[in-house]
Amino acid sequence: MPATHNDTLVRDFVNAFNAQDADALAPFLADDVVFTAYGDSPVEGRDAVVALWKGIFAKFAQIKFETVHQAVNGDIVIAEQIHGLALPGGKLAPVMNMAIYELRDGRIAAWRDYTNPAYASTLLQA
């Protein structure tokens, strides 16, 4: 895929989070996608990743993801992001995140999120 296509695909994927509709994420994911969040065990397969995000979306009153910087090298996309998360009754917490996406055939085949979970937890409790 051309770099511009991969750049747009990942930006569209990140923007899909703002609707808090996990099913909207599915078309971006390969059947055998592997998602790994910092410190957690990998989640394998499109259905499992969508189910994970359904559960996460149900816990938060608001989710607003924003890409700060993004770099593309062939089928690898690296994105610095702010994951704005708000629990019910809480304020939007800006959690800094670095995401690595590996694309295959126009879909995300691997996705790794790196953040500081202790700091994120502190922000969400504020």
Backbone atoms as SQL, in Angstrom:
CREATE TABLE atoms (id INTEGER PRIMARY KEY, chain TEXT, resi INTEGER, resn TEXT, atom TEXT, x REAL, y REAL, z REAL);
INSERT INTO atoms VALUES
  (1, 'A', 1, 'MET', 'N', 0.839, -1.187, 0.000),
  (2, 'A', 1, 'MET', 'CA', 0.000, 0.000, 0.000),
  (3, 'A', 1, 'MET', 'C', 0.878, 1.242, 0.000),
  (4, 'A', 2, 'PRO', 'N', 0.449, 2.262, -0.698),
  (5, 'A', 2, 'PRO', 'CA', 1.192, 3.526, -0.649),
  (6, 'A', 2, 'PRO', 'C', 1.140, 4.125, 0.750),
  (7, 'A', 3, 'ALA', 'N', 2.198, 4.864, 1.100),
  (8, 'A', 3, 'ALA', 'CA', 2.290, 5.460, 2.433),
  (9, 'A', 3, 'ALA', 'C', 1.090, 6.350, 2.738),
  (10, 'A', 4, 'THR', 'N', 0.605, 7.095, 1.747),
  (11, 'A', 4, 'THR', 'CA', -0.535, 7.988, 2.002),
  (12, 'A', 4, 'THR', 'C', -1.771, 7.187, 2.368),
  (13, 'A', 5, 'HIS', 'N', -1.963, 6.027, 1.740),
  (14, 'A', 5, 'HIS', 'CA', -3.113, 5.181, 2.073),
  (15, 'A', 5, 'HIS', 'C', -2.992, 4.668, 3.501),
  (16, 'A', 6, 'ASN', 'N', -1.804, 4.208, 3.879),
  (17, 'A', 6, 'ASN', 'CA', -1.603, 3.689, 5.234),
  (18, 'A', 6, 'ASN', 'C', -1.774, 4.785, 6.277),
  (19, 'A', 7, 'ASP', 'N', -1.304, 5.985, 5.964),
  (20, 'A', 7, 'ASP', 'CA', -1.480, 7.121, 6.868),
  (21, 'A', 7, 'ASP', 'C', -2.969, 7.388, 7.081),
  (22, 'A', 8, 'THR', 'N', -3.727, 7.457, 6.007),
  (23, 'A', 8, 'THR', 'CA', -5.164, 7.733, 6.081),
  (24, 'A', 8, 'THR', 'C', -5.903, 6.611, 6.794),
  (25, 'A', 9, 'LEU', 'N', -5.553, 5.368, 6.499),
  (26, 'A', 9, 'LEU', 'CA', -6.219, 4.226, 7.131),
  (27, 'A', 9, 'LEU', 'C', -6.090, 4.298, 8.650),
  (28, 'A', 10, 'VAL', 'N', -4.898, 4.554, 9.158),
  (29, 'A', 10, 'VAL', 'CA', -4.697, 4.598, 10.612),
  (30, 'A', 10, 'VAL', 'C', -5.381, 5.820, 11.218),
  (31, 'A', 11, 'ARG', 'N', -5.331, 6.958, 10.543),
  (32, 'A', 11, 'ARG', 'CA', -6.029, 8.149, 11.057),
  (33, 'A', 11, 'ARG', 'C', -7.540, 7.902, 11.119),
  (34, 'A', 12, 'ASP', 'N', -8.089, 7.262, 10.102),
  (35, 'A', 12, 'ASP', 'CA', -9.521, 6.938, 10.113),
  (36, 'A', 12, 'ASP', 'C', -9.851, 5.952, 11.230),
  (37, 'A', 13, 'PHE', 'N', -8.979, 4.980, 11.451),
  (38, 'A', 13, 'PHE', 'CA', -9.160, 4.010, 12.532),
  (39, 'A', 13, 'PHE', 'C', -9.180, 4.708, 13.886),
  (40, 'A', 14, 'VAL', 'N', -8.219, 5.588, 14.124),
  (41, 'A', 14, 'VAL', 'CA', -8.155, 6.316, 15.392),
  (42, 'A', 14, 'VAL', 'C', -9.395, 7.191, 15.561),
  (43, 'A', 15, 'ASN', 'N', -9.835, 7.836, 14.496),
  (44, 'A', 15, 'ASN', 'CA', -11.040, 8.673, 14.574),
  (45, 'A', 15, 'ASN', 'C', -12.289, 7.853, 14.893),
  (46, 'A', 16, 'ALA', 'N', -12.318, 6.590, 14.483),
  (47, 'A', 16, 'ALA', 'CA', -13.474, 5.729, 14.748),
  (48, 'A', 16, 'ALA', 'C', -13.690, 5.521, 16.249),
  (49, 'A', 17, 'PHE', 'N', -12.644, 5.643, 17.041),
  (50, 'A', 17, 'PHE', 'CA', -12.786, 5.476, 18.487),
  (51, 'A', 17, 'PHE', 'C', -13.693, 6.529, 19.105),
  (52, 'A', 18, 'ASN', 'N', -13.727, 7.700, 18.519),
  (53, 'A', 18, 'ASN', 'CA', -14.497, 8.794, 19.107),
  (54, 'A', 18, 'ASN', 'C', -16.001, 8.519, 19.118),
  (55, 'A', 19, 'ALA', 'N', -16.477, 7.623, 18.276),
  (56, 'A', 19, 'ALA', 'CA', -17.893, 7.257, 18.259),
  (57, 'A', 19, 'ALA', 'C', -18.218, 6.209, 19.330),
  (58, 'A', 20, 'GLN', 'N', -17.195, 5.626, 19.956),
  (59, 'A', 20, 'GLN', 'CA', -17.354, 4.572, 20.951),
  (60, 'A', 20, 'GLN', 'C', -18.216, 3.417, 20.434),
  (61, 'A', 21, 'ASP', 'N', -17.978, 3.061, 19.171),
  (62, 'A', 21, 'ASP', 'CA', -18.690, 1.959, 18.521),
  (63, 'A', 21, 'ASP', 'C', -17.660, 0.917, 18.104),
  (64, 'A', 22, 'ALA', 'N', -17.497, -0.113, 18.913),
  (65, 'A', 22, 'ALA', 'CA', -16.463, -1.118, 18.646),
  (66, 'A', 22, 'ALA', 'C', -16.666, -1.812, 17.303),
  (67, 'A', 23, 'ASP', 'N', -17.910, -1.984, 16.878),
  (68, 'A', 23, 'ASP', 'CA', -18.155, -2.640, 15.593),
  (69, 'A', 23, 'ASP', 'C', -17.589, -1.825, 14.430),
  (70, 'A', 24, 'ALA', 'N', -17.476, -0.507, 14.608),
  (71, 'A', 24, 'ALA', 'CA', -16.909, 0.349, 13.556),
  (72, 'A', 24, 'ALA', 'C', -15.406, 0.125, 13.395),
  (73, 'A', 25, 'LEU', 'N', -14.779, -0.503, 14.381),
  (74, 'A', 25, 'LEU', 'CA', -13.345, -0.791, 14.302),
  (75, 'A', 25, 'LEU', 'C', -13.062, -2.033, 13.457),
  (76, 'A', 26, 'ALA', 'N', -14.012, -2.944, 13.403),
  (77, 'A', 26, 'ALA', 'CA', -13.807, -4.246, 12.767),
  (78, 'A', 26, 'ALA', 'C', -13.311, -4.169, 11.325),
  (79, 'A', 27, 'PRO', 'N', -13.858, -3.303, 10.466),
  (80, 'A', 27, 'PRO', 'CA', -13.391, -3.281, 9.070),
  (81, 'A', 27, 'PRO', 'C', -11.916, -2.895, 8.906),
  (82, 'A', 28, 'PHE', 'N', -11.336, -2.279, 9.909),
  (83, 'A', 28, 'PHE', 'CA', -9.937, -1.872, 9.839),
  (84, 'A', 28, 'PHE', 'C', -8.983, -3.004, 10.221),
  (85, 'A', 29, 'LEU', 'N', -9.505, -4.054, 10.842),
  (86, 'A', 29, 'LEU', 'CA', -8.682, -5.097, 11.445),
  (87, 'A', 29, 'LEU', 'C', -8.629, -6.357, 10.593),
  (88, 'A', 30, 'ALA', 'N', -7.430, -6.938, 10.490),
  (89, 'A', 30, 'ALA', 'CA', -7.275, -8.240, 9.844),
  (90, 'A', 30, 'ALA', 'C', -7.958, -9.300, 10.717),
  (91, 'A', 31, 'ASP', 'N', -8.377, -10.392, 10.098),
  (92, 'A', 31, 'ASP', 'CA', -9.023, -11.472, 10.857),
  (93, 'A', 31, 'ASP', 'C', -8.158, -11.949, 12.013),
  (94, 'A', 32, 'ASP', 'N', -6.836, -12.007, 11.789),
  (95, 'A', 32, 'ASP', 'CA', -5.911, -12.547, 12.786),
  (96, 'A', 32, 'ASP', 'C', -5.118, -11.457, 13.509),
  (97, 'A', 33, 'VAL', 'N', -5.679, -10.260, 13.599),
  (98, 'A', 33, 'VAL', 'CA', -5.002, -9.148, 14.264),
  (99, 'A', 33, 'VAL', 'C', -4.561, -9.530, 15.679),
  (100, 'A', 34, 'VAL', 'N', -3.427, -8.975, 16.097),
  (101, 'A', 34, 'VAL', 'CA', -2.957, -9.149, 17.470),
  (102, 'A', 34, 'VAL', 'C', -2.811, -7.759, 18.071),
  (103, 'A', 35, 'PHE', 'N', -3.552, -7.504, 19.157),
  (104, 'A', 35, 'PHE', 'CA', -3.496, -6.227, 19.866),
  (105, 'A', 35, 'PHE', 'C', -2.813, -6.447, 21.198),
  (106, 'A', 36, 'THR', 'N', -1.808, -5.622, 21.473),
  (107, 'A', 36, 'THR', 'CA', -1.106, -5.704, 22.739),
  (108, 'A', 36, 'THR', 'C', -1.058, -4.317, 23.356),
  (109, 'A', 37, 'ALA', 'N', -1.614, -4.197, 24.542),
  (110, 'A', 37, 'ALA', 'CA', -1.526, -2.955, 25.310),
  (111, 'A', 37, 'ALA', 'C', -0.454, -3.150, 26.364),
  (112, 'A', 38, 'TYR', 'N', 0.260, -2.096, 26.659),
  (113, 'A', 38, 'TYR', 'CA', 1.365, -2.129, 27.610),
  (114, 'A', 38, 'TYR', 'C', 0.988, -2.897, 28.867),
  (115, 'A', 39, 'GLY', 'N', 1.739, -3.947, 29.154),
  (116, 'A', 39, 'GLY', 'CA', 1.547, -4.696, 30.388),
  (117, 'A', 39, 'GLY', 'C', 0.462, -5.758, 30.351),
  (118, 'A', 40, 'ASP', 'N', -0.313, -5.817, 29.298),
  (119, 'A', 40, 'ASP', 'CA', -1.393, -6.799, 29.213),
  (120, 'A', 40, 'ASP', 'C', -1.012, -7.928, 28.257),
  (121, 'A', 41, 'SER', 'N', -1.697, -9.033, 28.388),
  (122, 'A', 41, 'SER', 'CA', -1.488, -10.145, 27.455),
  (123, 'A', 41, 'SER', 'C', -2.059, -9.775, 26.091),
  (124, 'A', 42, 'PRO', 'N', -1.461, -10.284, 25.014),
  (125, 'A', 42, 'PRO', 'CA', -1.992, -9.997, 23.679),
  (126, 'A', 42, 'PRO', 'C', -3.420, -10.516, 23.513),
  (127, 'A', 43, 'VAL', 'N', -4.198, -9.773, 22.738),
  (128, 'A', 43, 'VAL', 'CA', -5.548, -10.183, 22.374),
  (129, 'A', 43, 'VAL', 'C', -5.486, -10.542, 20.901),
  (130, 'A', 44, 'GLU', 'N', -5.897, -11.760, 20.564),
  (131, 'A', 44, 'GLU', 'CA', -5.728, -12.255, 19.200),
  (132, 'A', 44, 'GLU', 'C', -7.066, -12.455, 18.507),
  (133, 'A', 45, 'GLY', 'N', -7.150, -11.945, 17.279),
  (134, 'A', 45, 'GLY', 'CA', -8.332, -12.120, 16.446),
  (135, 'A', 45, 'GLY', 'C', -9.245, -10.905, 16.470),
  (136, 'A', 46, 'ARG', 'N', -9.828, -10.612, 15.307),
  (137, 'A', 46, 'ARG', 'CA', -10.710, -9.448, 15.171),
  (138, 'A', 46, 'ARG', 'C', -11.852, -9.467, 16.173),
  (139, 'A', 47, 'ASP', 'N', -12.543, -10.595, 16.282),
  (140, 'A', 47, 'ASP', 'CA', -13.697, -10.669, 17.179),
  (141, 'A', 47, 'ASP', 'C', -13.299, -10.406, 18.632),
  (142, 'A', 48, 'ALA', 'N', -12.153, -10.934, 19.048),
  (143, 'A', 48, 'ALA', 'CA', -11.691, -10.734, 20.422),
  (144, 'A', 48, 'ALA', 'C', -11.312, -9.271, 20.672),
  (145, 'A', 49, 'VAL', 'N', -10.684, -8.631, 19.693),
  (146, 'A', 49, 'VAL', 'CA', -10.308, -7.219, 19.851),
  (147, 'A', 49, 'VAL', 'C', -11.561, -6.344, 19.901),
  (148, 'A', 50, 'VAL', 'N', -12.521, -6.616, 19.039),
  (149, 'A', 50, 'VAL', 'CA', -13.775, -5.852, 19.053),
  (150, 'A', 50, 'VAL', 'C', -14.496, -6.052, 20.396),
  (151, 'A', 51, 'ALA', 'N', -14.544, -7.277, 20.896),
  (152, 'A', 51, 'ALA', 'CA', -15.185, -7.549, 22.187),
  (153, 'A', 51, 'ALA', 'C', -14.472, -6.807, 23.321),
  (154, 'A', 52, 'LEU', 'N', -13.150, -6.780, 23.287),
  (155, 'A', 52, 'LEU', 'CA', -12.389, -6.047, 24.298),
  (156, 'A', 52, 'LEU', 'C', -12.794, -4.578, 24.310),
  (157, 'A', 53, 'TRP', 'N', -12.854, -3.964, 23.124),
  (158, 'A', 53, 'TRP', 'CA', -13.184, -2.536, 23.048),
  (159, 'A', 53, 'TRP', 'C', -14.646, -2.274, 23.389),
  (160, 'A', 54, 'LYS', 'N', -15.533, -3.210, 23.127),
  (161, 'A', 54, 'LYS', 'CA', -16.930, -3.044, 23.571),
  (162, 'A', 54, 'LYS', 'C', -16.971, -2.902, 25.086),
  (163, 'A', 55, 'GLY', 'N', -16.215, -3.730, 25.766),
  (164, 'A', 55, 'GLY', 'CA', -16.163, -3.661, 27.218),
  (165, 'A', 55, 'GLY', 'C', -15.553, -2.357, 27.715),
  (166, 'A', 56, 'ILE', 'N', -14.492, -1.914, 27.060),
  (167, 'A', 56, 'ILE', 'CA', -13.854, -0.656, 27.447),
  (168, 'A', 56, 'ILE', 'C', -14.793, 0.516, 27.199),
  (169, 'A', 57, 'PHE', 'N', -15.417, 0.555, 26.030),
  (170, 'A', 57, 'PHE', 'CA', -16.329, 1.652, 25.714),
  (171, 'A', 57, 'PHE', 'C', -17.484, 1.721, 26.719),
  (172, 'A', 58, 'ALA', 'N', -17.932, 0.572, 27.208),
  (173, 'A', 58, 'ALA', 'CA', -19.043, 0.544, 28.163),
  (174, 'A', 58, 'ALA', 'C', -18.654, 1.150, 29.514),
  (175, 'A', 59, 'LYS', 'N', -17.358, 1.150, 29.831),
  (176, 'A', 59, 'LYS', 'CA', -16.889, 1.656, 31.125),
  (177, 'A', 59, 'LYS', 'C', -16.697, 3.171, 31.138),
  (178, 'A', 60, 'PHE', 'N', -16.480, 3.772, 29.979),
  (179, 'A', 60, 'PHE', 'CA', -16.136, 5.190, 29.920),
  (180, 'A', 60, 'PHE', 'C', -17.306, 6.032, 29.440),
  (181, 'A', 61, 'ALA', 'N', -17.476, 7.188, 30.074),
  (182, 'A', 61, 'ALA', 'CA', -18.517, 8.129, 29.657),
  (183, 'A', 61, 'ALA', 'C', -18.113, 8.842, 28.384),
  (184, 'A', 62, 'GLN', 'N', -16.816, 9.042, 28.210),
  (185, 'A', 62, 'GLN', 'CA', -16.330, 9.741, 27.027),
  (186, 'A', 62, 'GLN', 'C', -14.960, 9.203, 26.629),
  (187, 'A', 63, 'ILE', 'N', -14.755, 9.090, 25.333),
  (188, 'A', 63, 'ILE', 'CA', -13.459, 8.714, 24.769),
  (189, 'A', 63, 'ILE', 'C', -13.210, 9.644, 23.593),
  (190, 'A', 64, 'LYS', 'N', -12.047, 10.286, 23.607),
  (191, 'A', 64, 'LYS', 'CA', -11.670, 11.178, 22.511),
  (192, 'A', 64, 'LYS', 'C', -10.209, 10.929, 22.190),
  (193, 'A', 65, 'PHE', 'N', -9.958, 10.267, 21.073),
  (194, 'A', 65, 'PHE', 'CA', -8.590, 9.973, 20.661),
  (195, 'A', 65, 'PHE', 'C', -8.132, 11.019, 19.657),
  (196, 'A', 66, 'GLU', 'N', -6.886, 11.415, 19.787),
  (197, 'A', 66, 'GLU', 'CA', -6.305, 12.415, 18.890),
  (198, 'A', 66, 'GLU', 'C', -4.885, 12.004, 18.520),
  (199, 'A', 67, 'THR', 'N', -4.544, 12.108, 17.252),
  (200, 'A', 67, 'THR', 'CA', -3.186, 11.847, 16.803),
  (201, 'A', 67, 'THR', 'C', -2.402, 13.153, 16.825),
  (202, 'A', 68, 'VAL', 'N', -1.267, 13.139, 17.519),
  (203, 'A', 68, 'VAL', 'CA', -0.407, 14.313, 17.621),
  (204, 'A', 68, 'VAL', 'C', 0.601, 14.309, 16.480),
  (205, 'A', 69, 'HIS', 'N', 1.316, 13.191, 16.324),
  (206, 'A', 69, 'HIS', 'CA', 2.280, 13.005, 15.243),
  (207, 'A', 69, 'HIS', 'C', 2.117, 11.589, 14.715),
  (208, 'A', 70, 'GLN', 'N', 2.393, 11.429, 13.423),
  (209, 'A', 70, 'GLN', 'CA', 2.293, 10.100, 12.836),
  (210, 'A', 70, 'GLN', 'C', 3.351, 9.961, 11.754),
  (211, 'A', 71, 'ALA', 'N', 4.018, 8.815, 11.735),
  (212, 'A', 71, 'ALA', 'CA', 5.046, 8.530, 10.742),
  (213, 'A', 71, 'ALA', 'C', 4.740, 7.190, 10.081),
  (214, 'A', 72, 'VAL', 'N', 4.977, 7.142, 8.783),
  (215, 'A', 72, 'VAL', 'CA', 4.699, 5.933, 8.014),
  (216, 'A', 72, 'VAL', 'C', 5.975, 5.483, 7.310),
  (217, 'A', 73, 'ASN', 'N', 6.280, 4.195, 7.444),
  (218, 'A', 73, 'ASN', 'CA', 7.390, 3.593, 6.729),
  (219, 'A', 73, 'ASN', 'C', 6.865, 2.296, 6.126),
  (220, 'A', 74, 'GLY', 'N', 6.409, 2.375, 4.883),
  (221, 'A', 74, 'GLY', 'CA', 5.824, 1.202, 4.245),
  (222, 'A', 74, 'GLY', 'C', 4.568, 0.774, 4.965),
  (223, 'A', 75, 'ASP', 'N', 4.570, -0.461, 5.474),
  (224, 'A', 75, 'ASP', 'CA', 3.403, -1.002, 6.164),
  (225, 'A', 75, 'ASP', 'C', 3.469, -0.845, 7.683),
  (226, 'A', 76, 'ILE', 'N', 4.372, 0.012, 8.151),
  (227, 'A', 76, 'ILE', 'CA', 4.471, 0.303, 9.587),
  (228, 'A', 76, 'ILE', 'C', 4.060, 1.755, 9.801),
  (229, 'A', 77, 'VAL', 'N', 3.145, 1.962, 10.743),
  (230, 'A', 77, 'VAL', 'CA', 2.699, 3.312, 11.099),
  (231, 'A', 77, 'VAL', 'C', 2.928, 3.484, 12.597),
  (232, 'A', 78, 'ILE', 'N', 3.612, 4.573, 12.948),
  (233, 'A', 78, 'ILE', 'CA', 3.882, 4.903, 14.342),
  (234, 'A', 78, 'ILE', 'C', 3.131, 6.189, 14.646),
  (235, 'A', 79, 'ALA', 'N', 2.316, 6.167, 15.694),
  (236, 'A', 79, 'ALA', 'CA', 1.476, 7.320, 16.004),
  (237, 'A', 79, 'ALA', 'C', 1.599, 7.715, 17.471),
  (238, 'A', 80, 'GLU', 'N', 1.950, 8.990, 17.689),
  (239, 'A', 80, 'GLU', 'CA', 1.882, 9.563, 19.029),
  (240, 'A', 80, 'GLU', 'C', 0.453, 10.061, 19.197),
  (241, 'A', 81, 'GLN', 'N', -0.191, 9.627, 20.264),
  (242, 'A', 81, 'GLN', 'CA', -1.609, 9.934, 20.438),
  (243, 'A', 81, 'GLN', 'C', -1.909, 10.427, 21.845),
  (244, 'A', 82, 'ILE', 'N', -3.004, 11.148, 21.951),
  (245, 'A', 82, 'ILE', 'CA', -3.583, 11.473, 23.251),
  (246, 'A', 82, 'ILE', 'C', -4.911, 10.744, 23.320),
  (247, 'A', 83, 'HIS', 'N', -5.028, 9.868, 24.288),
  (248, 'A', 83, 'HIS', 'CA', -6.278, 9.153, 24.513),
  (249, 'A', 83, 'HIS', 'C', -7.011, 9.886, 25.630),
  (250, 'A', 84, 'GLY', 'N', -7.981, 10.688, 25.251),
  (251, 'A', 84, 'GLY', 'CA', -8.801, 11.383, 26.233),
  (252, 'A', 84, 'GLY', 'C', -9.856, 10.423, 26.751),
  (253, 'A', 85, 'LEU', 'N', -9.795, 10.127, 28.039),
  (254, 'A', 85, 'LEU', 'CA', -10.703, 9.156, 28.649),
  (255, 'A', 85, 'LEU', 'C', -11.400, 9.797, 29.847),
  (256, 'A', 86, 'ALA', 'N', -12.695, 9.595, 29.958),
  (257, 'A', 86, 'ALA', 'CA', -13.449, 10.098, 31.104),
  (258, 'A', 86, 'ALA', 'C', -14.358, 9.001, 31.632),
  (259, 'A', 87, 'LEU', 'N', -14.176, 8.660, 32.900),
  (260, 'A', 87, 'LEU', 'CA', -15.080, 7.737, 33.565),
  (261, 'A', 87, 'LEU', 'C', -16.373, 8.471, 33.887),
  (262, 'A', 88, 'PRO', 'N', -17.471, 7.753, 34.113),
  (263, 'A', 88, 'PRO', 'CA', -18.719, 8.436, 34.470),
  (264, 'A', 88, 'PRO', 'C', -18.504, 9.384, 35.654),
  (265, 'A', 89, 'GLY', 'N', -18.916, 10.624, 35.494),
  (266, 'A', 89, 'GLY', 'CA', -18.767, 11.629, 36.530),
  (267, 'A', 89, 'GLY', 'C', -17.386, 12.247, 36.623),
  (268, 'A', 90, 'GLY', 'N', -16.438, 11.773, 35.788),
  (269, 'A', 90, 'GLY', 'CA', -15.070, 12.289, 35.834),
  (270, 'A', 90, 'GLY', 'C', -14.783, 13.227, 34.684),
  (271, 'A', 91, 'LYS', 'N', -13.655, 13.906, 34.794),
  (272, 'A', 91, 'LYS', 'CA', -13.258, 14.805, 33.720),
  (273, 'A', 91, 'LYS', 'C', -12.397, 14.051, 32.711),
  (274, 'A', 92, 'LEU', 'N', -12.276, 14.616, 31.514),
  (275, 'A', 92, 'LEU', 'CA', -11.494, 14.004, 30.443),
  (276, 'A', 92, 'LEU', 'C', -10.013, 14.020, 30.822),
  (277, 'A', 93, 'ALA', 'N', -9.393, 12.854, 30.894),
  (278, 'A', 93, 'ALA', 'CA', -7.991, 12.720, 31.271),
  (279, 'A', 93, 'ALA', 'C', -7.155, 12.499, 30.011),
  (280, 'A', 94, 'PRO', 'N', -6.141, 13.336, 29.765),
  (281, 'A', 94, 'PRO', 'CA', -5.307, 13.195, 28.571),
  (282, 'A', 94, 'PRO', 'C', -4.185, 12.177, 28.788),
  (283, 'A', 95, 'VAL', 'N', -4.379, 10.964, 28.347),
  (284, 'A', 95, 'VAL', 'CA', -3.404, 9.894, 28.515),
  (285, 'A', 95, 'VAL', 'C', -2.533, 9.828, 27.260),
  (286, 'A', 96, 'MET', 'N', -1.232, 10.087, 27.426),
  (287, 'A', 96, 'MET', 'CA', -0.309, 10.018, 26.287),
  (288, 'A', 96, 'MET', 'C', -0.067, 8.556, 25.917),
  (289, 'A', 97, 'ASN', 'N', -0.001, 8.291, 24.620),
  (290, 'A', 97, 'ASN', 'CA', 0.115, 6.929, 24.122),
  (291, 'A', 97, 'ASN', 'C', 0.974, 6.912, 22.861),
  (292, 'A', 98, 'MET', 'N', 1.735, 5.850, 22.699),
  (293, 'A', 98, 'MET', 'CA', 2.459, 5.611, 21.452),
  (294, 'A', 98, 'MET', 'C', 1.921, 4.307, 20.889),
  (295, 'A', 99, 'ALA', 'N', 1.480, 4.344, 19.644),
  (296, 'A', 99, 'ALA', 'CA', 0.907, 3.155, 19.009),
  (297, 'A', 99, 'ALA', 'C', 1.738, 2.766, 17.790),
  (298, 'A', 100, 'ILE', 'N', 1.938, 1.478, 17.640),
  (299, 'A', 100, 'ILE', 'CA', 2.623, 0.922, 16.478),
  (300, 'A', 100, 'ILE', 'C', 1.615, 0.026, 15.766),
  (301, 'A', 101, 'TYR', 'N', 1.420, 0.292, 14.479),
  (302, 'A', 101, 'TYR', 'CA', 0.503, -0.498, 13.668),
  (303, 'A', 101, 'TYR', 'C', 1.291, -1.175, 12.554),
  (304, 'A', 102, 'GLU', 'N', 1.075, -2.471, 12.387),
  (305, 'A', 102, 'GLU', 'CA', 1.635, -3.210, 11.253),
  (306, 'A', 102, 'GLU', 'C', 0.475, -3.552, 10.338),
  (307, 'A', 103, 'LEU', 'N', 0.563, -3.104, 9.102),
  (308, 'A', 103, 'LEU', 'CA', -0.529, -3.294, 8.150),
  (309, 'A', 103, 'LEU', 'C', -0.208, -4.421, 7.181),
  (310, 'A', 104, 'ARG', 'N', -1.263, -5.113, 6.781),
  (311, 'A', 104, 'ARG', 'CA', -1.136, -6.173, 5.789),
  (312, 'A', 104, 'ARG', 'C', -2.409, -6.175, 4.945),
  (313, 'A', 105, 'ASP', 'N', -2.250, -6.064, 3.652),
  (314, 'A', 105, 'ASP', 'CA', -3.395, -6.102, 2.727),
  (315, 'A', 105, 'ASP', 'C', -4.455, -5.059, 3.081),
  (316, 'A', 106, 'GLY', 'N', -4.003, -3.874, 3.501),
  (317, 'A', 106, 'GLY', 'CA', -4.928, -2.782, 3.772),
  (318, 'A', 106, 'GLY', 'C', -5.667, -2.861, 5.093),
  (319, 'A', 107, 'ARG', 'N', -5.187, -3.722, 5.996),
  (320, 'A', 107, 'ARG', 'CA', -5.811, -3.843, 7.320),
  (321, 'A', 107, 'ARG', 'C', -4.732, -3.903, 8.393),
  (322, 'A', 108, 'ILE', 'N', -5.133, -3.642, 9.615),
  (323, 'A', 108, 'ILE', 'CA', -4.207, -3.685, 10.738),
  (324, 'A', 108, 'ILE', 'C', -4.045, -5.141, 11.176),
  (325, 'A', 109, 'ALA', 'N', -2.801, -5.642, 11.062),
  (326, 'A', 109, 'ALA', 'CA', -2.508, -7.032, 11.421),
  (327, 'A', 109, 'ALA', 'C', -1.916, -7.136, 12.828),
  (328, 'A', 110, 'ALA', 'N', -1.220, -6.088, 13.250),
  (329, 'A', 110, 'ALA', 'CA', -0.668, -6.040, 14.603),
  (330, 'A', 110, 'ALA', 'C', -0.776, -4.602, 15.088),
  (331, 'A', 111, 'TRP', 'N', -1.066, -4.463, 16.376),
  (332, 'A', 111, 'TRP', 'CA', -1.260, -3.138, 16.971),
  (333, 'A', 111, 'TRP', 'C', -0.770, -3.208, 18.401),
  (334, 'A', 112, 'ARG', 'N', 0.219, -2.362, 18.698),
  (335, 'A', 112, 'ARG', 'CA', 0.785, -2.325, 20.039),
  (336, 'A', 112, 'ARG', 'C', 0.651, -0.909, 20.591),
  (337, 'A', 113, 'ASP', 'N', 0.085, -0.792, 21.780),
  (338, 'A', 113, 'ASP', 'CA', -0.057, 0.489, 22.470),
  (339, 'A', 113, 'ASP', 'C', 0.909, 0.524, 23.648),
  (340, 'A', 114, 'TYR', 'N', 1.629, 1.634, 23.752),
  (341, 'A', 114, 'TYR', 'CA', 2.568, 1.836, 24.847),
  (342, 'A', 114, 'TYR', 'C', 2.169, 3.100, 25.597),
  (343, 'A', 115, 'THR', 'N', 1.932, 2.943, 26.878),
  (344, 'A', 115, 'THR', 'CA', 1.597, 4.067, 27.736),
  (345, 'A', 115, 'THR', 'C', 2.065, 3.731, 29.143),
  (346, 'A', 116, 'ASN', 'N', 1.929, 4.666, 30.038),
  (347, 'A', 116, 'ASN', 'CA', 2.272, 4.435, 31.432),
  (348, 'A', 116, 'ASN', 'C', 0.959, 4.194, 32.179),
  (349, 'A', 117, 'PRO', 'N', 0.600, 2.945, 32.459),
  (350, 'A', 117, 'PRO', 'CA', -0.699, 2.671, 33.072),
  (351, 'A', 117, 'PRO', 'C', -0.851, 3.273, 34.460),
  (352, 'A', 118, 'ALA', 'N', 0.214, 3.376, 35.230),
  (353, 'A', 118, 'ALA', 'CA', 0.118, 3.967, 36.569),
  (354, 'A', 118, 'ALA', 'C', -0.237, 5.448, 36.452),
  (355, 'A', 119, 'TYR', 'N', 0.405, 6.153, 35.528),
  (356, 'A', 119, 'TYR', 'CA', 0.106, 7.564, 35.327),
  (357, 'A', 119, 'TYR', 'C', -1.325, 7.736, 34.797),
  (358, 'A', 120, 'ALA', 'N', -1.723, 6.888, 33.872),
  (359, 'A', 120, 'ALA', 'CA', -3.086, 6.944, 33.326),
  (360, 'A', 120, 'ALA', 'C', -4.107, 6.751, 34.447),
  (361, 'A', 121, 'SER', 'N', -3.860, 5.812, 35.335),
  (362, 'A', 121, 'SER', 'CA', -4.767, 5.560, 36.457),
  (363, 'A', 121, 'SER', 'C', -4.862, 6.778, 37.356),
  (364, 'A', 122, 'THR', 'N', -3.735, 7.450, 37.588),
  (365, 'A', 122, 'THR', 'CA', -3.720, 8.671, 38.401),
  (366, 'A', 122, 'THR', 'C', -4.578, 9.747, 37.765),
  (367, 'A', 123, 'LEU', 'N', -4.458, 9.930, 36.451),
  (368, 'A', 123, 'LEU', 'CA', -5.235, 10.942, 35.736),
  (369, 'A', 123, 'LEU', 'C', -6.735, 10.640, 35.818),
  (370, 'A', 124, 'LEU', 'N', -7.099, 9.380, 35.686),
  (371, 'A', 124, 'LEU', 'CA', -8.504, 9.010, 35.675),
  (372, 'A', 124, 'LEU', 'C', -9.141, 9.184, 37.053),
  (373, 'A', 125, 'GLN', 'N', -8.356, 9.145, 38.109),
  (374, 'A', 125, 'GLN', 'CA', -8.896, 9.302, 39.456),
  (375, 'A', 125, 'GLN', 'C', -8.977, 10.760, 39.876),
  (376, 'A', 126, 'ALA', 'N', -8.363, 11.642, 39.103),
  (377, 'A', 126, 'ALA', 'CA', -8.349, 13.079, 39.451),
  (378, 'A', 126, 'ALA', 'C', -9.722, 13.710, 39.265);
